């Protein structure tokens, strides 16, 4: 039986960058690409973190859904901000 080796830090870094790039590519494709241009991604292992801003909570959820569907993503941490969304209060 051959000994197994762990990936080097460089290999891990490349894999993480690759996952983040694949998520960002997915965000830039499709019908929501114009609305998600201010969203960026970083990854740690199979977890991705979405950061940036969108114009609505709906678009925030769309970004999370797109990221979650990328092969290799285990969890999505959605830190996208919606800075100008009006809050509707009951009358």
C-alpha positions as CSV (number, residue, x, y, z in Angstrom):
1,X,0.0,0.0,0.0
2,X,1.4,3.4,-1.0
3,X,1.4,6.2,1.5
4,X,-1.0,9.0,0.9
5,X,0.1,12.6,0.9
6,X,-1.8,15.7,1.7
7,X,-2.0,18.4,-1.0
8,X,0.7,21.1,-0.5
9,X,-0.4,24.6,0.6
10,X,0.1,25.8,-2.9
11,X,-2.2,23.0,-4.3
12,X,-4.8,23.8,-1.7
13,X,-4.6,27.5,-2.5
14,X,-5.0,26.8,-6.3
15,X,-8.0,24.5,-5.6
16,X,-9.6,27.2,-3.4
17,X,-9.0,29.9,-6.0
18,X,-10.3,27.6,-8.7
19,X,-13.6,27.1,-6.7
20,X,-14.0,30.8,-6.1
21,X,-13.4,31.5,-9.7
22,X,-15.9,28.9,-10.8
23,X,-18.5,30.4,-8.5
24,X,-17.8,33.9,-9.8
25,X,-18.0,32.7,-13.3
26,X,-21.4,31.1,-12.6
27,X,-22.6,34.4,-11.1
28,X,-21.5,36.2,-14.3
29,X,-23.4,33.9,-16.6
30,X,-27.2,33.7,-17.0
31,X,-30.0,36.2,-16.8
32,X,-28.8,37.8,-13.5
33,X,-25.3,38.6,-14.6
34,X,-25.8,42.4,-14.7
35,X,-27.4,42.5,-11.2
36,X,-24.6,40.4,-9.6
37,X,-21.6,42.3,-10.9
38,X,-20.8,43.7,-7.4
39,X,-20.8,40.2,-5.8
40,X,-17.5,38.5,-5.2
41,X,-16.5,35.2,-3.8
42,X,-13.7,33.7,-1.8
43,X,-13.3,30.1,-0.7
44,X,-12.0,28.1,2.2
45,X,-11.9,24.4,1.3
46,X,-15.3,23.5,-0.1
47,X,-17.0,26.5,1.6
48,X,-17.5,29.7,-0.2
49,X,-18.2,33.2,1.1
50,X,-20.2,35.7,-1.0
51,X,-19.5,39.3,-0.4
52,X,-20.5,42.6,-2.0
53,X,-23.8,44.1,-2.6
54,X,-27.0,43.8,-4.6
55,X,-30.1,45.9,-5.0
56,X,-32.6,43.5,-3.4
57,X,-32.9,40.6,-1.0
58,X,-34.2,38.6,-4.0
59,X,-30.9,39.0,-5.8
60,X,-29.0,38.2,-2.7
61,X,-30.9,34.9,-2.6
62,X,-30.3,34.3,-6.3
63,X,-26.6,34.7,-5.8
64,X,-26.6,32.2,-3.0
65,X,-28.6,29.7,-5.1
66,X,-26.3,30.0,-8.0
67,X,-23.2,29.5,-5.8
68,X,-24.7,26.5,-4.1
69,X,-25.2,24.7,-7.5
70,X,-21.5,25.0,-8.4
71,X,-19.8,21.6,-8.3
72,X,-17.6,21.2,-5.3
73,X,-19.4,23.8,-3.1
74,X,-20.3,22.3,0.3
75,X,-21.6,25.4,2.1
76,X,-22.4,29.0,1.1
77,X,-21.9,31.9,3.6
78,X,-23.9,34.8,2.2
79,X,-22.5,38.1,3.3
80,X,-24.0,40.1,0.4
81,X,-25.4,43.4,1.6
82,X,-28.6,45.1,0.4
83,X,-27.8,48.7,1.3
84,X,-30.7,50.6,-0.2
85,X,-33.6,48.1,0.2
86,X,-36.6,49.9,1.8
87,X,-38.0,48.2,4.8
88,X,-41.8,48.0,4.8
89,X,-43.3,48.4,8.1
90,X,-46.9,47.3,8.9
91,X,-49.4,50.1,9.3
